[in-house]
Amino acid sequence: MKVIIDTNGLMIPGQFGLDIFSELRGLGFDSYLVPRASVRELEKIYAEGRGKDRTAARIALSLLERCTIIEENGFTDDIITDMAVDMNAAVLTNDIELKKRLCSKGVTIVYLRGRTRLSI
């Protein structure tokens, strides 16, 4: 099964020390997709951020080699929503507004639960 990982989903390992890939595998996901817009957001956080955010962005950027980067233009949340619907993919995010949008479209949402694991 496919899962699209947004910017804050990729930052979970650096912020909470959680291996998102083993958690996602445990939930049945084996294909990890990241929009280019999320990569740009991570690069910006790494370049301009400080402290824990910068460290989490650096770790997230190093994890991208395990993901397929999808080249799409536009606003990140729009891209993720369209990709999830078109590809019948789940989305890993903790963004409340994005969760609401995805839920209204019937998209499966994977999120951080209790700072210790991922849940659907």
Summary of the structure (lengths in Angstrom):
residues: 120
radius of gyration: 13.1
end to end distance: 13.3
largest distance: 36.9
contacts: 380
relative contact order: 0.23
helix: 55%
strand: 19%
